[in-house]
Amino acid sequence: MECVPNFSEGRDMAKIEKIVESFRAKPDVKLLDYSNDEDHNRLVVTVVGEPEALKKSIIEAIGCAVQLIDLNKHAGQHPRMGAVDVVPFIPIKGCTMEDAVALSKEVAREVSFRYNLPVFLYEKSASAPHRENLAAIRKGEFEGMAEKIKQPEWKPDFGPVERHATAGAVAIGARMPLVAYNVNLGTNKLDIAIDIAKKIRFIGGGLRYCKAMGVDLRERGIVQVSINMTDYTHTALYRAFELVRVEARRYGVPVIGSEIIGLVPMEALIDTASYYLGLENFSIDQVLESRIME
Amino acid sequence: MECVPNFSEGRDMAKIEKIVESFRAKPDVKLLDYSNDEDHNRLVVTVVGEPEALKKSIIEAIGCAVQLIDLNKHAGQHPRMGAVDVVPFIPIKGCTMEDAVALSKEVAREVSFRYNLPVFLYEKSASAPHRENLAAIRKGEFEGMAEKIKQPEWKPDFGPVERHATAGAVAIGARMPLVAYNVNLGTNKLDIAIDIAKKIRFIGGGLRYCKAMGVDLRERGIVQVSINMTDYTHTALYRAFELVRVEARRYGVPVIGSEIIGLVPMEALIDTASYYLGLENFSIDQVLESRIME
C-alpha cells in the first residue's frame, strides 16, 4: 500500500525531520520521498509498506504533527484545514481499493480516538457524495472549520464535533494514484493552453479522469497544458496526450513534448508503450520486474 | 542477477522436475519460469537471485543435469552440444555487465572442476572474438565436439580438452537480456516479411542489435517479422517497430500489431512510452515500482 500524507509545515526543518522520522527504519515500511515547500508551508511524504506496518507508522506521524504544529500560527499559499491536512491511501501491486478504504477507516478511527481529532473520510472512503471532493471539505480552511463543523452536513465521520484547537481537522481516504502529467506546446500564447485544458478536462466535457489547466512557462517561451490524471487505469495517459494534439491542431500549434512530475506507476507507461506498438495479448506479468516483485 | 540455463531434456518430466528442483525453496533465489519443448527436446529455465545464491543453485542444477542426461541418446530439433547446453547470466537492476561476466567465470571454473566438464566462455565473457557467438561454438554439436575440441582454436576455457562422454560441453557467459519481439503485417505474402527482416537486421545492413526472420502465420492468414532484440538499451524496441513500418510502406502493406514473447525488462517498454510521449527529463527513478525494488 502507498500513502501520501500532507502536513502543514514546510519551513521548520527540525519539525519536518521529526515527522518524517516516523517512517524511517521501520520494518515493512519504506520512505520513498518527502519534499517541503516553503511558499506552500507544506510537507508531502510518499511512503509504501505492508498495510499493518504502514498504519502504525502513519498513526505515529499524525500524533507527532498534532503535537508539533499549531495552525493558529500557520500561513502559506496552499489551502489547509489541519496540522495533518490530508492522508490518502493508494492501493498498489497486490492491494485493492477495498483494502485501501478499509485501512483508511481504521486509521481514521484510531487517530480520532488517540488525538481527539475530528476526521472526514473523503474520495473512495467518503460517507456521502458531497464529501468525496477534498476541496469541498476543506473550503473555509482551518479558520472557517470552527463554525462549519457544527453544521449537520459537515459533522465529522469520526472524533469530536469540534475543531481541534491547534490541529484543526483531517481528511483521510483512499484514492487511485495520481499522475501529474504536462504537455508542452510550441507557442507562447497562454490562451491556447487554457482553451485546450478546458476542452480535455472532465468538467469541460473532456476525459473522465482528467483535470487540467493552462500554464505559462515564461522562461522557455512556451505554454503548457498541466494535467492531473486521477485514474490512469480508466483514462490512459496516451489518450490525454493524443487529445491535446488533436485540439492543438485547431490552432496549428505543435505538441513539442511532455513531462511526468514525481512518481508514476509502471503500468501507466507500459500501457502507453503497448498502445503505440499495437501489442497483442500482452500481460503485465511479462514484465520482468513485475514478476520479481511478486 | 538473472540466469536462463538451457538443458537438453524436454520430454522426461521426472528428470525435468529434478533439475528445476535445484532452484526451488532456495533463499535469495526465485524461479520465475521454466518451459520444456518436446520437439526441441529442451528445457529453458528463467531464474533470478542474489549473485552468490544464484551461483550455488546453478552449480547444483548443472551437476544434476550432467548426472541425468546422456547426449548419446538425445534427439531433438534444436541444436545442442551438451546436457547443459548454454548458461547465460544477465545483469538486471543493480548488477552490471562486469558483475555478470565475473559470475559466469566463477561458475565456469567451478563446474569444470567439479564435474570434469569442458566449458566455453561466450558472448561478453568470451576469451576471443571467434568465441562470442554461441552458434559458432556449437557448430558440429555434441557429435562433432569429440574432434572439434582438440583443435587449438576450440580449446575449452576451463576443464579437460576432451568432450564429456555423456554431457558433452557447455557454453557459459554473460549477455544483455534478449527481447523476443514480433511485428505482424497485414498480408499473407511471406516474401514481404522475409525481405523486411533482411533489411532491418544487423547482417543485412540494418539495426546493430537486431536479428530477424520472416515467418508465415498460416492460421491467421498473415505474415510476421520475427525479431530478437539482443540489446534493447542500444537498439530500442520502438526503433525496430518503426523501421518495419518504414520498409512495409514500399509494399503498401500495413503493420497490424506486434507481440512480445516471454519476459521483457520494464525499461524497454518505459523507453518506448517515453519516445512516443516525447517525455522531457524523465528518469527511470520516477517509476514507482523501480523505487520500491530499490
Interface residues (C-beta under 8 A of the other chain):
Chain A: E2 K30 L32 D33 V48 I92 K93 P177 N184 L237 Y238 F241 V255 I256 G257 S258 E259 I260 G262 L263 V264 P265 M266 L269 I270 T272 A273 S274 Y276 L277 G278 L279 E280 N281 F282 Q286 V287 L288 E289 S290 R291 I292 M293
Chain B: E2 K30 L32 D33 V48 I92 K93 P177 N184 L237 Y238 F241 V255 I256 G257 S258 E259 I260 G262 L263 V264 P265 M266 L269 I270 T272 A273 S274 Y276 L277 G278 L279 E280 N281 F282 Q286 V287 L288 E289 S290 R291 I292 M293
